[in-house]
Amino acid sequence: MLVTVDTGGTKTLVASFREDGLIHSRIKFPTPRDEKLYITQLITTIESLSGEQPVDAIVVALPGIVKDGIAIWCNNLEWENFDLQTPLLEHFKGVPVLIENDANLGGLGEVRMLKEAPRSALYVTISTGIGTGVVTNGTIDPGLRLSEGGRLLVEFDGVVREWESFAAGSAIYKAYGKYAKDIDSKRTWLQIADRISRGFLALIPVIQPDIIIVGGSMGAHFPKYSAQLLGLLKEKLPPHIPCPEFVNARHPEEAVLYGCYFYALDTLTPRTS
């Protein structure tokens, strides 16, 4: 059994995969902000999910910079230099444990489920925060795996600030007092599209991806603002830089889990199921 973990700023989803590459079962719990409580809750959940079945590997996605198995910084959870790998290895003896950034894995999951992997794909998840992952030729780009697009410093409302501070789902709720699912005003969606466009206007000229995949809770509502967003980008991008193709994530709630699965297949020898 392969166990995958999608750790979000507000919730954590743990799922097991069968040999056929499909999700077998899943358990969701609120993400504790205390690191020790999170470890305890995660171990308990994995044991509950696996039952008597042996665990072949555990892959955990964390919402922040991950280097050598250490979460250097998870902005929305305020985790710093968080070593999750060691306690999991100590508890689950002999079980490989992989730790990676959630947006990197989300991008990997979405790209690998396309009919044909593009040369370069930018995955952007817009939820509690904003995460970005670059997938090149079907694998997480090694040169950009530590990048955090949500922390881009861009101008908004006359002030230079982090992109996710005014364009993430949590910022949208704070500004308008509604969740995306409850917003119907075209004027409001145009304002939201403007907020979101600021980061893309900085990212597109640098990365120049063939395709941009939008996921996360805001990604699930992409059709509500896609036309306004594309209009703004085509208007403001330099003429020699074309606006990439934008698509909605096919599995906005499960992309990270599938990315964990493919990451395990690519990393572990022999491959686990």
N, C-alpha and C positions, 0 to 999 in steps of 0.2 A: 504494500500500500504506500502510495506517495501522498504525503500530507502537505498542503499548501496553505499559506497564511497571508491574507491581505489586511495589513494594519492601517487603518485610516485615522484621521484626526478625531473622529467621534465614535466609529465602530470598527470592530475587527471581525473578519469573516474567515473561518477555518473550514477547509474542504478536503476531502479525500478523492483521489483519482483511481479509476479502475485501469486494467491493462489496455482497454480499448481507447483510452484517452478522454473518457467522459467523466464528469463529476458524479461521484457515487453518493456522497452525503455531505452535509454542511451544518455548521453551528455558528451563530452570530452572537457577539456580546459587546457591550459598550467598552470602548478602549479606556482603561484606567490611565490617568496621567502620571501616577506613581509607578516608577519602573519596576519595583519589586512586586507590586500588586499585579502588574501586567504579566510578569514572568510566571507568577503563581497561577493566574487565570488561564494563561496560554497552555501551560503544562497540563492543567486539569482538563481543559477542553480537548487537547490532543488525545489524552488518555481516554476520555469519554467517547471521542469519535472513532478511535481505532479499536476499542474493546479488546478482544483476544487476538486480533489480527496483528501480525508483525509489521512494524513501520520500516519501510525501505529507505526513506529519506524524508527530510523536512526542509521546505523552502519557505523562507519568511520575507515578505515585502515590507519595508519600512518607509514612512513618508519623509525622507530627508537624505542627507549625504551619507552614503555607506562606503566605507573603505576598509578592506581587509577584515570584513565581518563586524566592524564597529560602526555604530550610528554616530557619526561625528556631530551631527546637529539635526534634530527634527523640529522645525520651527513651530508648528502649531501645538506640539506636545511638550515643547521645551525640554527635550531629551538631549543631553550633551555627553559625548564620549560613552555611549551606552553599549556595553558588551552583552548582547543577548546570546551570542553564539556559545560562549563558554558554559553558562548554566544549562543550556539545552543539551550540549554534548555530554555534560556530566550526568544529567538525568536519564537521557536516552542513550545508554551505552552502546557504542558501535554503530550508531545511526548517523550518516552524514547530515550535516546541517549547513545550508546555504543561506546567506543573507544578502539582499540586494535592494536597491531603490525601487519603490512601487511604480513610478512612472516608467522607468526603464523596462520593467517586467510587463506593465500594461501595454506598452508599445510593441514589445516582442510578441505578446499574445495576439494582438490585433493583426500585426503584419503577417505572422505565420499562418493565420487563417484566411489570408487573401489568396486568390487563385494564383497570383504571381507576385513575388516580393519585389517592390520597387527598389531602385538603386538607393534612394534615401527617403526615409519617412520620419516625420516629426509627430510624435504622439503628445497631446496636451490633455491632461485631466483637470477639469475645473470643478472642484468640490469645496470642502472646507478651506483648502488652499489651492494653489495651482502648481502642478508638477509637469515636467517635460521629460521625454525620453526620445533619443535619436537612435533609429535602427537603420543600419547600413548593410545592404545585401543580406538581409534576413537575420542579422545578429546585432546585439547591443553595441553601439559604436564605442570602442575602447577609449578614444580620445575625448568623448563627451559624456561618459557615464557618470562623472561627478558633477556635471553642470545642473543648475537649478533655475530653469527659466522663470519660475514664479518669483524669484528674487531679483529679476531684472529691475534696474533703476530707470524709470521712465517718468515723463512729466504727465501729471493729471491735475486739473483744476489749479494750475499755476505753481504746483509744488512737485519736486522730483521725489518719487517714492517707489516702493517695491510694487511691482505689477499686481501681485496677489492681494496687496493691502486694500485695493479698490475694485478689483475685478473678480475675485474669488466668490464662491457661492455665499460664504459667510458675510462678505462685504456687501453683496447685493441685498441680502436680507437686512443688514444694518441700515443701508441707505433707503430702502423702499418699504421695509416692514412686512415683506411678503417673501415666501419661497417662490422659486421659479415656476412651480406647477400652478401657482395661484395668480400669476401675472398675465393679464390679457391685453393691457394697453400697448398699442403699437408705438406710441411715443416713448413709453418706458423701455420697451425692448430696443428702440433705437439708441437710447442713452446707454443701455447695457452693452449693446454692440460697440459703441464708441469706447467704453471702458476696456472691453476685451481686445479691441483692435490695437490699442497702444502697445501691448507686448508683442503682438504678431508683426507690427511694423518694424520692430527692432530685431526680431528673430529671423524673419524671412530673408532679408538681405545677407545675413551672416551664414545661415545654414543652407538656404536655397533648396529646400526639400522638394521631391517630386509630388509628395502627397502629405496632407496634414490630417490626422485623425483626432477628432475631438471626443473625449470621454468624460467620465465623472457624472455627478448629479446634474450639473449644468449642461453637460454634453447630451444627456438624455432629452433635453429640451432644445437642442441645436436648431431644429427646423423653425422654431419661433423667431430666431434672430439671424439665421444664416444669410438671408438675402441682404439685410442691412449691413452685416459684417463684411461680406464680400464686396458690396458697393463701396464701403469706406476704404478697404484695402486697395481695390483697383484704382480708386481716385488718388490715393496718397503714395503708393509705391512708386519708386523711380521707373520710368518707361522701359528701361532695359532689363528690369527684373519682373518677370511675369508672376502673377498671383497663382500659387499652387492650387491643385485640386483639393477641396475640402470634403471630407466624408465624416459621417457620424460613426462612432464606434459601434461595431456590430454587437458587441457584448459589453455595454458600458458598466454593468455591475459585476462582470466576471472576467474582464480582460486581464486583470492582474493575476487571478488564479490560473488562467490558461498560460500566462507568461511564466509563472512559477513552474508549471508542468514542462514547458518547452525548455526552460533554463536547466532543469534537472536532467532532461534528456541530453542536452548539449554538454553538460559539465561532468556528469558522473559516468564512470566506467567500472563495471558494465552498466548500461542504461537501466534505470529503474522503471517500474510500471505503476 
